[in-house]
């Protein structure tokens, strides 16, 4: 699977929160975002609800 880039705008406060969280977990910001996205329901689950 090829990797894609994601560019988002967030507040400085949220960026700092993200940086601190990643540092505390000894991981990268990209890995934190990947893990959070992994908690979203599968697309088939979403389509079945609506």
Order of alpha helices (4+ residues) and beta strands (2+ residues): alpha-alpha-alpha
